[in-house]
């Protein structure tokens, strides 16, 4: 098990984060530390990294169009 903290978002964001891996789903509250299985923490980290890479790709594409 890993302890994770998902930061609270904007006031219009959902107060929880839904995460599912291989048919097993979790609803994780934002702004509170909680324990989740390793594979759920790993999936959240993978999603964060994918989002960061997407931002880099979008930025690169915008630069190449100018």
VMD Tcl script that builds the backbone (N, CA, C; Angstrom):
set m [mol new atoms 198]
animate dup $m
set s [atomselect $m all]
$s set {name element resname resid chain x y z} {
  {N N UNK 1 A 0.851 -1.183 0.000}
  {CA C UNK 1 A 0.000 0.000 0.000}
  {C C UNK 1 A 0.894 1.242 0.000}
  {N N UNK 2 A 0.391 2.285 -0.676}
  {CA C UNK 2 A 1.100 3.557 -0.725}
  {C C UNK 2 A 0.176 4.658 -0.234}
  {N N UNK 3 A 0.767 5.626 0.428}
  {CA C UNK 3 A 0.030 6.798 0.878}
  {C C UNK 3 A 0.110 7.846 -0.226}
  {N N UNK 4 A -1.033 8.372 -0.630}
  {CA C UNK 4 A -1.062 9.380 -1.696}
  {C C UNK 4 A -1.891 10.572 -1.258}
  {N N UNK 5 A -1.650 11.685 -1.904}
  {CA C UNK 5 A -2.431 12.897 -1.696}
  {C C UNK 5 A -2.687 13.504 -3.060}
  {N N UNK 6 A -3.935 13.574 -3.438}
  {CA C UNK 6 A -4.316 14.236 -4.687}
  {C C UNK 6 A -4.731 15.648 -4.303}
  {N N UNK 7 A -4.031 16.664 -4.830}
  {CA C UNK 7 A -4.362 18.046 -4.452}
  {C C UNK 7 A -5.791 18.416 -4.841}
  {N N UNK 8 A -6.362 19.292 -4.047}
  {CA C UNK 8 A -7.679 19.825 -4.415}
  {C C UNK 8 A -7.505 20.662 -5.665}
  {N N UNK 9 A -8.501 20.653 -6.499}
  {CA C UNK 9 A -8.444 21.455 -7.714}
  {C C UNK 9 A -9.173 22.764 -7.524}
  {N N UNK 10 A -9.639 23.281 -8.619}
  {CA C UNK 10 A -10.430 24.509 -8.586}
  {C C UNK 10 A -11.787 24.211 -7.958}
  {N N UNK 11 A -12.499 25.246 -7.592}
  {CA C UNK 11 A -13.795 25.048 -6.931}
  {C C UNK 11 A -14.806 24.344 -7.827}
  {N N UNK 12 A -14.595 24.378 -9.138}
  {CA C UNK 12 A -15.527 23.726 -10.059}
  {C C UNK 12 A -15.138 22.274 -10.355}
  {N N UNK 13 A -13.965 21.844 -9.859}
  {CA C UNK 13 A -13.507 20.470 -10.090}
  {C C UNK 13 A -14.240 19.491 -9.170}
  {N N UNK 14 A -14.252 18.245 -9.582}
  {CA C UNK 14 A -14.835 17.188 -8.759}
  {C C UNK 14 A -14.035 17.042 -7.461}
  {N N UNK 15 A -14.699 16.763 -6.339}
  {CA C UNK 15 A -13.980 16.617 -5.068}
  {C C UNK 15 A -13.289 15.266 -4.908}
  {N N UNK 16 A -13.544 14.334 -5.826}
  {CA C UNK 16 A -12.918 13.016 -5.782}
  {C C UNK 16 A -12.323 12.675 -7.138}
  {N N UNK 17 A -11.412 11.708 -7.121}
  {CA C UNK 17 A -10.800 11.211 -8.354}
  {C C UNK 17 A -11.180 9.742 -8.511}
  {N N UNK 18 A -11.785 9.392 -9.618}
  {CA C UNK 18 A -12.137 8.010 -9.921}
  {C C UNK 18 A -10.949 7.355 -10.611}
  {N N UNK 19 A -10.533 6.188 -10.119}
  {CA C UNK 19 A -9.427 5.446 -10.714}
  {C C UNK 19 A -9.845 3.982 -10.801}
  {N N UNK 20 A -9.665 3.381 -11.969}
  {CA C UNK 20 A -9.998 1.970 -12.141}
  {C C UNK 20 A -8.857 1.261 -12.856}
  {N N UNK 21 A -8.498 0.084 -12.359}
  {CA C UNK 21 A -7.464 -0.739 -12.970}
  {C C UNK 21 A -7.981 -2.175 -12.990}
  {N N UNK 22 A -8.024 -2.738 -14.183}
  {CA C UNK 22 A -8.471 -4.126 -14.361}
  {C C UNK 22 A -9.798 -4.421 -13.668}
  {N N UNK 23 A -10.743 -3.519 -13.806}
  {CA C UNK 23 A -12.083 -3.731 -13.272}
  {C C UNK 23 A -12.248 -3.402 -11.803}
  {N N UNK 24 A -11.187 -3.048 -11.123}
  {CA C UNK 24 A -11.276 -2.669 -9.711}
  {C C UNK 24 A -11.217 -1.144 -9.628}
  {N N UNK 25 A -12.251 -0.545 -9.040}
  {CA C UNK 25 A -12.367 0.909 -9.037}
  {C C UNK 25 A -12.241 1.481 -7.635}
  {N N UNK 26 A -11.677 2.674 -7.584}
  {CA C UNK 26 A -11.537 3.416 -6.336}
  {C C UNK 26 A -12.000 4.839 -6.572}
  {N N UNK 27 A -12.616 5.430 -5.569}
  {CA C UNK 27 A -12.934 6.853 -5.585}
  {C C UNK 27 A -12.096 7.465 -4.473}
  {N N UNK 28 A -11.144 8.289 -4.868}
  {CA C UNK 28 A -10.156 8.820 -3.936}
  {C C UNK 28 A -10.482 10.294 -3.668}
  {N N UNK 29 A -10.649 10.665 -2.407}
  {CA C UNK 29 A -10.944 12.071 -2.095}
  {C C UNK 29 A -9.736 12.962 -2.356}
  {N N UNK 30 A -9.988 14.121 -2.908}
  {CA C UNK 30 A -8.914 15.088 -3.145}
  {C C UNK 30 A -8.685 15.905 -1.876}
  {N N UNK 31 A -7.421 16.206 -1.612}
  {CA C UNK 31 A -7.083 17.024 -0.457}
  {C C UNK 31 A -6.883 16.253 0.830}
  {N N UNK 32 A -7.036 14.926 0.789}
  {CA C UNK 32 A -6.835 14.089 1.965}
  {C C UNK 32 A -5.837 12.991 1.648}
  {N N UNK 33 A -4.942 12.698 2.594}
  {CA C UNK 33 A -4.016 11.599 2.412}
  {C C UNK 33 A -4.770 10.294 2.603}
  {N N UNK 34 A -4.532 9.332 1.736}
  {CA C UNK 34 A -5.175 8.039 1.905}
  {C C UNK 34 A -4.258 6.928 1.398}
  {N N UNK 35 A -4.518 5.729 1.847}
  {CA C UNK 35 A -3.744 4.557 1.456}
  {C C UNK 35 A -4.445 3.854 0.297}
  {N N UNK 36 A -3.686 3.556 -0.746}
  {CA C UNK 36 A -4.227 2.827 -1.892}
  {C C UNK 36 A -3.239 1.725 -2.264}
  {N N UNK 37 A -3.714 0.690 -2.953}
  {CA C UNK 37 A -2.785 -0.341 -3.416}
  {C C UNK 37 A -1.727 0.267 -4.349}
  {N N UNK 38 A -0.566 -0.363 -4.395}
  {CA C UNK 38 A 0.542 0.129 -5.218}
  {C C UNK 38 A 0.123 0.361 -6.663}
  {N N UNK 39 A -0.651 -0.559 -7.233}
  {CA C UNK 39 A -1.002 -0.440 -8.648}
  {C C UNK 39 A -1.909 0.763 -8.916}
  {N N UNK 40 A -2.693 1.184 -7.935}
  {CA C UNK 40 A -3.525 2.378 -8.107}
  {C C UNK 40 A -2.636 3.624 -8.064}
  {N N UNK 41 A -1.702 3.663 -7.110}
  {CA C UNK 41 A -0.764 4.787 -7.042}
  {C C UNK 41 A 0.070 4.860 -8.315}
  {N N UNK 42 A 0.500 3.711 -8.827}
  {CA C UNK 42 A 1.277 3.683 -10.065}
  {C C UNK 42 A 0.470 4.204 -11.250}
  {N N UNK 43 A -0.804 3.854 -11.314}
  {CA C UNK 43 A -1.658 4.320 -12.409}
  {C C UNK 43 A -1.875 5.826 -12.323}
  {N N UNK 44 A -2.063 6.344 -11.128}
  {CA C UNK 44 A -2.197 7.798 -10.964}
  {C C UNK 44 A -0.922 8.504 -11.412}
  {N N UNK 45 A 0.236 7.955 -11.054}
  {CA C UNK 45 A 1.509 8.552 -11.477}
  {C C UNK 45 A 1.658 8.498 -12.993}
  {N N UNK 46 A 1.265 7.380 -13.601}
  {CA C UNK 46 A 1.331 7.240 -15.051}
  {C C UNK 46 A 0.441 8.280 -15.726}
  {N N UNK 47 A -0.742 8.509 -15.166}
  {CA C UNK 47 A -1.665 9.490 -15.733}
  {C C UNK 47 A -1.096 10.905 -15.628}
  {N N UNK 48 A -0.451 11.215 -14.511}
  {CA C UNK 48 A 0.175 12.534 -14.343}
  {C C UNK 48 A 1.267 12.727 -15.383}
  {N N UNK 49 A 2.120 11.717 -15.547}
  {CA C UNK 49 A 3.202 11.805 -16.528}
  {C C UNK 49 A 2.670 11.928 -17.954}
  {N N UNK 50 A 1.587 11.209 -18.260}
  {CA C UNK 50 A 0.993 11.299 -19.594}
  {C C UNK 50 A 0.434 12.697 -19.841}
  {N N UNK 51 A -0.184 13.298 -18.823}
  {CA C UNK 51 A -0.701 14.655 -18.955}
  {C C UNK 51 A 0.405 15.665 -19.176}
  {N N UNK 52 A 1.523 15.486 -18.458}
  {CA C UNK 52 A 2.665 16.381 -18.640}
  {C C UNK 52 A 3.235 16.252 -20.051}
  {N N UNK 53 A 3.333 15.029 -20.538}
  {CA C UNK 53 A 3.852 14.814 -21.886}
  {C C UNK 53 A 2.912 15.410 -22.933}
  {N N UNK 54 A 1.618 15.318 -22.694}
  {CA C UNK 54 A 0.646 15.921 -23.596}
  {C C UNK 54 A 0.836 17.432 -23.673}
  {N N UNK 55 A 1.042 18.075 -22.527}
  {CA C UNK 55 A 1.270 19.523 -22.511}
  {C C UNK 55 A 2.521 19.890 -23.309}
  {N N UNK 56 A 3.582 19.102 -23.182}
  {CA C UNK 56 A 4.812 19.347 -23.938}
  {C C UNK 56 A 4.551 19.200 -25.434}
  {N N UNK 57 A 3.837 18.157 -25.819}
  {CA C UNK 57 A 3.532 17.919 -27.233}
  {C C UNK 57 A 2.692 19.051 -27.810}
  {N N UNK 58 A 1.687 19.493 -27.071}
  {CA C UNK 58 A 0.841 20.593 -27.538}
  {C C UNK 58 A 1.668 21.856 -27.707}
  {N N UNK 59 A 2.522 22.132 -26.732}
  {CA C UNK 59 A 3.386 23.315 -26.804}
  {C C UNK 59 A 4.303 23.244 -28.015}
  {N N UNK 60 A 4.920 22.082 -28.261}
  {CA C UNK 60 A 5.795 21.904 -29.412}
  {C C UNK 60 A 5.045 22.092 -30.723}
  {N N UNK 61 A 3.824 21.562 -30.791}
  {CA C UNK 61 A 3.033 21.695 -32.019}
  {C C UNK 61 A 2.672 23.145 -32.268}
  {N N UNK 62 A 2.327 23.882 -31.224}
  {CA C UNK 62 A 1.984 25.288 -31.381}
  {C C UNK 62 A 3.185 26.082 -31.886}
  {N N UNK 63 A 4.378 25.765 -31.373}
  {CA C UNK 63 A 5.591 26.443 -31.808}
  {C C UNK 63 A 5.908 26.145 -33.275}
  {N N UNK 64 A 5.643 24.914 -33.710}
  {CA C UNK 64 A 5.970 24.528 -35.082}
  {C C UNK 64 A 5.015 25.148 -36.100}
  {N N UNK 65 A 3.835 25.548 -35.669}
  {CA C UNK 65 A 2.852 26.139 -36.573}
  {C C UNK 65 A 3.172 27.602 -36.835}
  {N N UNK 66 A 3.797 28.274 -35.889}
  {CA C UNK 66 A 4.086 29.705 -36.026}
  {C C UNK 66 A 5.118 29.992 -37.058}
}
mol reanalyze $m
mol bondsrecalc $m
mol representation Tube
mol addrep $m
